[in-house]
């Protein structure tokens, strides 16, 4: 890895804001743009892609991304996309397209663009919940035109088999909307449905929550947010709206038990084909990834290592120093 072009390591250690970029993605309705947040050095040949869960967005990984940049002494690109329909990405015209195959195709487009801008030597991937399912496709489907095979793969609190009760719990609140008069009231409302994320200080939770909403005055007709990277949300008055397209719930609620079983079989097939060194992280009280499934993931396919975080359900947020350390150690040791 190149080191000689860095002005000073501290410039990266204390980097507090990522840069915002976009990639053009194809779909059956004329295409869309996916936003992504980039930390570190755009000239680095080492890339770590971090992909969020169903209702989240790329700024979930701010704490982890800064830790990875510091651990690499700046020689890394940490790329955190807003999956379509979330954050600064376009909302899809057809809600039926909010599914893993579309998301995986978008990630292929993203990695291809990153590779064109600066050839990738090593590609690592972390996926939380939905992001992990997307990762099964990228890491396990050998015919995909991925610019580089995934070297190390982190699956955060999801497996090929997903517990039905967790899907019902998540389906009860996804797409219900939300309008809040302040960032704090938005954070409080989100905490009421997110206590399974485990202990967070008020400051940590407010920091995670501030990117989960956009000012109503900055919502465009197609749902995307006009506010740009680097703008302070504290400069905007409420009311505030949830960042994601409520229609992401359409495909989720259409899942039948039969479809879930078929999807699980496909995901196990993909998982069994993974060659990347793999780590499964699990909230010890997770209702989405059972311990039985997590243990099965250590015994088949890539024979993943397993780390469980006590006092956490679905899903670990990688804000806690112990959780961050587990990821940095896996990627860099």
C-alpha positions as CSV (number, residue, x, y, z in Angstrom):
1,X,0.0,0.0,0.0
2,X,1.2,3.5,-0.7
3,X,2.1,5.8,2.2
4,X,4.3,8.5,0.8
5,X,1.5,10.8,-0.5
6,X,-0.2,11.5,2.9
7,X,0.2,15.0,4.1
8,X,0.0,13.8,7.7
9,X,-1.6,10.9,9.4
10,X,-3.6,13.1,11.8
11,X,-5.4,14.6,8.8
12,X,-7.2,11.3,8.5
13,X,-7.5,10.3,12.1
14,X,-9.5,13.5,12.8
15,X,-11.6,13.5,9.7
16,X,-15.1,14.2,10.9
17,X,-17.1,14.3,7.6
18,X,-17.2,12.0,4.6
19,X,-17.6,13.2,1.0
20,X,-20.8,12.5,-0.8
21,X,-20.8,10.9,-4.3
22,X,-23.3,9.2,-6.7
23,X,-23.3,6.3,-9.0
24,X,-25.8,5.7,-11.9
25,X,-27.7,2.4,-11.6
26,X,-29.9,0.6,-14.0
27,X,-33.5,-0.6,-13.4
28,X,-36.6,-1.4,-15.4
29,X,-38.1,2.0,-14.9
30,X,-35.3,4.1,-16.5
31,X,-32.6,4.0,-13.8
32,X,-31.8,5.8,-10.6
33,X,-28.9,7.3,-8.7
34,X,-27.4,5.7,-5.6
35,X,-25.6,8.0,-3.1
36,X,-22.6,6.9,-1.2
37,X,-20.4,8.4,1.5
38,X,-16.6,8.0,1.2
39,X,-14.1,8.2,4.0
40,X,-10.3,8.1,3.8
41,X,-8.1,8.5,0.8
42,X,-9.8,8.4,-2.7
43,X,-6.4,7.2,-4.1
44,X,-6.2,4.1,-1.9
45,X,-6.3,0.7,-3.5
46,X,-7.9,-0.8,-0.4
47,X,-11.7,-0.5,-0.2
48,X,-14.1,-1.4,2.6
49,X,-17.8,-1.3,1.6
50,X,-20.2,-1.0,4.5
51,X,-23.9,-1.5,3.8
52,X,-26.7,-0.7,6.2
53,X,-30.0,-2.4,7.2
54,X,-33.5,-2.1,5.9
55,X,-34.6,1.3,7.2
56,X,-31.1,2.8,7.8
57,X,-28.6,4.7,5.7
58,X,-24.9,5.0,5.1
59,X,-24.1,7.5,7.9
60,X,-24.7,4.7,10.4
61,X,-21.1,3.8,9.9
62,X,-19.5,7.1,10.8
63,X,-17.8,5.9,14.0
64,X,-16.6,2.7,12.5
65,X,-15.4,4.4,9.3
66,X,-13.3,6.9,11.2
67,X,-11.8,4.0,13.2
68,X,-10.9,2.1,10.1
69,X,-9.3,5.1,8.5
70,X,-7.3,5.7,11.7
71,X,-6.2,2.0,11.9
72,X,-5.1,2.1,8.2
73,X,-3.2,5.3,8.8
74,X,-5.4,6.8,6.1
75,X,-4.6,4.2,3.4
76,X,-8.2,3.0,2.8
77,X,-11.4,4.0,1.2
78,X,-14.4,3.3,3.4
79,X,-17.5,3.5,1.2
80,X,-21.0,3.6,2.8
81,X,-23.8,3.6,0.3
82,X,-27.4,4.8,0.9
83,X,-29.2,1.9,-0.6
84,X,-31.9,2.9,-3.1
85,X,-34.9,4.6,-1.5
86,X,-32.9,5.7,1.5
87,X,-30.8,8.7,2.6
88,X,-29.7,10.8,-0.4
89,X,-30.4,8.1,-3.0
90,X,-33.3,8.2,-5.5
91,X,-36.6,6.6,-4.6
92,X,-37.5,3.9,-7.0
93,X,-40.5,4.5,-9.3
94,X,-41.8,0.9,-8.8
95,X,-41.9,-0.2,-5.2
96,X,-41.7,-3.9,-6.3
97,X,-38.1,-3.2,-7.2
98,X,-37.1,-2.7,-3.6
99,X,-35.5,-6.2,-3.4
100,X,-32.1,-7.7,-2.8
101,X,-31.3,-8.5,-6.5
102,X,-31.7,-4.8,-7.4
103,X,-29.6,-3.7,-4.5
104,X,-26.9,-6.2,-5.4
105,X,-26.8,-4.9,-9.0
106,X,-26.4,-1.4,-7.6
107,X,-23.5,-2.5,-5.5
108,X,-21.9,-4.0,-8.6
109,X,-22.2,-0.6,-10.3
110,X,-20.7,1.1,-7.3
111,X,-17.7,-1.2,-7.1
112,X,-17.2,-0.9,-10.8
113,X,-17.2,2.9,-10.5
114,X,-14.8,2.8,-7.6
115,X,-12.5,0.5,-9.6
116,X,-12.5,2.9,-12.6
117,X,-11.6,5.8,-10.4
118,X,-8.8,4.0,-8.6
119,X,-8.0,0.3,-9.3
120,X,-8.9,-1.8,-6.3
121,X,-6.3,-4.2,-4.9
122,X,-8.3,-5.5,-1.9
123,X,-12.1,-5.4,-1.4
124,X,-13.7,-6.0,2.0
125,X,-17.4,-5.9,2.8
126,X,-19.5,-5.4,5.9
127,X,-23.3,-5.8,5.7
128,X,-25.8,-5.2,8.5
129,X,-29.1,-7.2,8.2
130,X,-30.3,-6.4,4.7
131,X,-26.8,-5.3,3.8
132,X,-25.6,-8.8,4.8
133,X,-28.1,-10.4,2.5
134,X,-26.8,-8.2,-0.3
135,X,-23.3,-9.4,0.6
136,X,-24.3,-13.1,0.3
137,X,-25.1,-12.4,-3.4
138,X,-21.9,-10.5,-4.0
139,X,-19.6,-12.9,-2.2
140,X,-21.4,-16.2,-3.1
141,X,-22.5,-15.7,-6.8
142,X,-19.4,-16.6,-8.8
143,X,-20.7,-15.4,-12.1
144,X,-21.1,-11.7,-11.1
145,X,-18.8,-9.2,-12.8
146,X,-17.4,-8.0,-9.5
147,X,-14.2,-5.9,-10.0
148,X,-12.4,-7.8,-7.3
149,X,-13.5,-10.8,-5.2
150,X,-14.4,-10.0,-1.6
151,X,-11.4,-10.8,0.6
152,X,-13.0,-10.5,4.0
153,X,-16.7,-10.5,4.6
154,X,-18.5,-9.4,7.8
155,X,-22.1,-10.4,8.2
156,X,-23.8,-8.4,11.0
157,X,-26.8,-10.0,12.6
158,X,-28.3,-11.8,9.7
159,X,-28.2,-15.2,8.2
160,X,-29.6,-17.2,5.3
161,X,-32.5,-18.2,7.7
162,X,-34.4,-15.2,9.1
163,X,-36.7,-15.6,12.1
164,X,-40.4,-15.0,11.1
165,X,-41.2,-13.2,14.4
166,X,-38.5,-10.6,13.7
167,X,-39.9,-10.0,10.2
168,X,-43.3,-9.4,11.7
169,X,-41.9,-7.0,14.3
170,X,-40.0,-5.0,11.7
171,X,-43.0,-5.0,9.3
172,X,-45.2,-3.5,12.0
173,X,-43.3,-0.2,11.8
174,X,-41.6,0.0,8.4
175,X,-43.3,2.5,6.1
176,X,-45.5,4.1,8.8
177,X,-43.9,7.5,8.1
178,X,-43.1,10.0,10.8
179,X,-43.1,13.7,11.2
180,X,-41.2,15.3,14.1
181,X,-40.8,18.9,15.3
182,X,-37.2,18.5,16.4
183,X,-34.2,16.2,16.0
184,X,-34.6,15.2,19.6
185,X,-38.2,14.2,19.3
186,X,-37.2,12.2,16.2
187,X,-34.4,10.5,18.1
188,X,-36.8,9.7,21.0
189,X,-39.4,8.1,18.7
190,X,-36.7,6.0,16.9
191,X,-35.3,4.8,20.3
192,X,-38.7,3.5,21.2
193,X,-38.5,1.0,18.4
194,X,-34.8,0.5,18.5
195,X,-33.9,-0.4,22.1
196,X,-32.7,-3.8,20.8
197,X,-29.7,-2.0,19.3
198,X,-28.2,-2.1,22.8
199,X,-27.0,0.6,25.2
200,X,-26.2,4.0,23.7
201,X,-25.5,7.3,25.5
202,X,-28.0,10.1,24.6
203,X,-25.2,11.7,22.6
204,X,-24.5,8.6,20.6
205,X,-28.1,8.0,19.8
206,X,-28.7,11.5,18.8
207,X,-25.7,11.3,16.5
208,X,-27.0,8.1,14.9
209,X,-30.5,9.6,14.6
210,X,-29.7,12.9,12.9
211,X,-29.1,11.3,9.5
212,X,-32.3,9.3,9.8
213,X,-34.4,12.4,9.1
214,X,-34.5,15.2,6.6
215,X,-36.1,18.7,7.0
216,X,-39.5,18.7,5.4
217,X,-38.6,21.9,3.5
218,X,-35.7,20.0,1.8
219,X,-37.7,17.0,0.6
220,X,-38.0,17.0,-3.2
221,X,-41.0,15.9,-5.2
222,X,-39.5,12.4,-5.8
223,X,-38.6,12.1,-2.1
224,X,-34.9,12.6,-2.1
225,X,-33.3,15.2,0.1
226,X,-31.8,18.4,-1.3
227,X,-29.4,19.0,1.6
228,X,-25.8,18.3,0.5
229,X,-22.8,16.8,2.3
230,X,-21.2,19.1,4.8
231,X,-24.4,21.1,5.5
232,X,-25.3,21.2,9.1
233,X,-28.8,19.8,9.8
234,X,-28.8,21.9,13.0
235,X,-29.1,25.0,10.7
236,X,-32.5,23.7,9.4
237,X,-35.8,24.2,11.2
238,X,-38.3,21.4,11.6
239,X,-40.5,19.6,11.0
240,X,-38.4,16.6,10.1
241,X,-39.4,13.5,8.1
242,X,-37.9,10.0,8.0
243,X,-35.3,9.7,5.3
244,X,-36.6,6.6,3.5
245,X,-39.3,5.9,1.0
246,X,-42.3,4.3,2.9
247,X,-42.8,2.1,-0.1
248,X,-39.8,0.0,0.9
249,X,-42.3,-1.8,3.1
250,X,-44.3,-3.1,0.0
251,X,-41.9,-5.9,-0.9
252,X,-41.4,-6.8,2.8
253,X,-45.1,-7.3,3.5
254,X,-45.6,-9.3,0.3
255,X,-43.3,-12.1,1.6
256,X,-45.2,-15.3,2.2
257,X,-44.0,-18.2,4.3
258,X,-43.4,-20.2,1.1
259,X,-41.4,-17.3,-0.4
260,X,-39.4,-16.9,2.8
261,X,-38.5,-20.6,2.7
262,X,-37.5,-20.4,-0.9
263,X,-35.4,-17.3,-0.3
264,X,-33.7,-19.0,2.6
265,X,-32.7,-21.9,0.5
266,X,-31.2,-19.6,-2.1
267,X,-29.3,-17.7,0.5
268,X,-27.9,-20.9,2.0
269,X,-26.7,-21.9,-1.4
270,X,-25.0,-18.5,-1.9
271,X,-23.5,-18.7,1.6
272,X,-22.1,-22.2,1.0
273,X,-20.3,-20.9,-2.1
274,X,-18.5,-18.0,-0.2
275,X,-14.7,-18.2,-0.3
276,X,-13.9,-15.0,1.6
277,X,-12.7,-15.2,5.1
278,X,-16.0,-14.5,7.0
279,X,-17.0,-13.1,10.4
280,X,-20.5,-13.3,11.8
281,X,-21.3,-10.7,14.4
282,X,-24.5,-11.2,16.4
283,X,-26.4,-9.4,19.1
284,X,-26.7,-12.1,21.8
285,X,-30.4,-11.3,22.2
286,X,-31.1,-11.0,18.5
287,X,-34.6,-12.0,17.4
288,X,-33.6,-12.0,13.7
289,X,-30.5,-14.2,13.6
290,X,-31.0,-17.2,15.9
291,X,-28.0,-18.7,17.7
292,X,-28.8,-22.0,15.9
293,X,-28.4,-20.3,12.5
294,X,-25.3,-18.4,13.6
295,X,-23.7,-21.7,14.7
296,X,-24.6,-23.3,11.4
297,X,-22.8,-20.5,9.7
298,X,-19.6,-21.5,11.5
299,X,-19.9,-25.1,10.4
300,X,-20.6,-24.8,6.7
301,X,-19.7,-22.6,3.7
302,X,-16.8,-20.3,4.7
303,X,-16.9,-21.7,8.3
304,X,-17.3,-18.2,9.7
305,X,-15.9,-17.0,13.0
306,X,-18.6,-15.9,15.4
307,X,-18.6,-13.0,17.8
308,X,-21.7,-12.3,20.0
309,X,-22.2,-9.0,21.8
310,X,-24.0,-9.3,25.2
311,X,-26.8,-6.9,26.0
312,X,-27.5,-6.3,22.3
313,X,-30.4,-7.6,20.1
314,X,-30.9,-6.7,16.4
315,X,-28.6,-5.2,15.5
316,X,-25.1,-4.1,16.7
317,X,-24.4,-0.5,15.6
318,X,-20.6,-0.5,15.8
319,X,-20.6,2.6,18.0
320,X,-19.4,0.8,21.1
321,X,-15.6,0.6,21.2
322,X,-15.7,-3.2,21.8
323,X,-17.8,-3.7,18.7
324,X,-15.6,-1.4,16.7
325,X,-12.4,-3.2,17.9
326,X,-13.8,-6.6,16.7
327,X,-14.3,-5.2,13.2
328,X,-10.9,-3.4,12.9
329,X,-9.1,-6.5,14.3
330,X,-10.8,-8.8,11.8
331,X,-10.0,-6.5,8.8
332,X,-6.5,-5.6,9.7
333,X,-4.9,-8.4,11.7
